[in-house]
Amino acid sequence: MGEIVNLNRARKARDKAADKAVAVANRAAHGRTKAQREAADTERDRAARLLDGAKRED
């Protein structure tokens, strides 16, 4: 026979794991200082300009 599983505990454990994953994503998105966000924006803009400058015209 298989192992007996308490379905309530299994459901709650699954939900808790999903909530932890959402929390990790939220911390990554919202847990930065203003200076870090601005630095990331500046770096993203610089990379976009560099890529646009390297395009060849047909």
Steps between C-alpha positions, in 0.01 A plus 500: 500500500599858451575758759203671662498872422303766680353696209451815707868507595604429141279782369625744760864409431446549125335839558776606737767412244316701234471798735873483572575509126282809460673663799842439346388662175352797686818550702701502179268750334420732791775445754754732342599850598430796273869523411507133397189541285643809331833327439322204341292736281812687392680176417201370301482828303875491433478143372207591273692798355807282444292240320322761288833659409634168375215443252585497137289674243392310189 
